[in-house]
Amino acid sequence: MTDMEVKQQLKDFFVNELGVDANELQYDTILFNEGIGLDSIDSIELVSLIDETFGVQTSGIDRANFKNIDTLAAYIVAHMN
């Protein structure tokens, strides 16, 4: 799976499952706090998606990897089987 495919799947998840406005969400948009304001419940759903969809474990990773879709996709692609 390519970096762009992972980014698109993540964006689709944010829009379709978490209700984020697609017009406000770019690959470099900050996801938590000052960004689009995802919360701890959203992060649990995101971790579940990453584990189930991509087979990548996220426990213990630096939260900097959750900054935006770009950083998430880079982490996922680097750790996919």
Secondary structure, 3 states (H helix, E strand, C coil): CCHHHHHHHHHHHHHHCCCCCHHHCCCCCCCECCCCCECHHHHHHHHHHHHHHHCCCCCCCCHHHHCCHHHHHHHHHHHCC
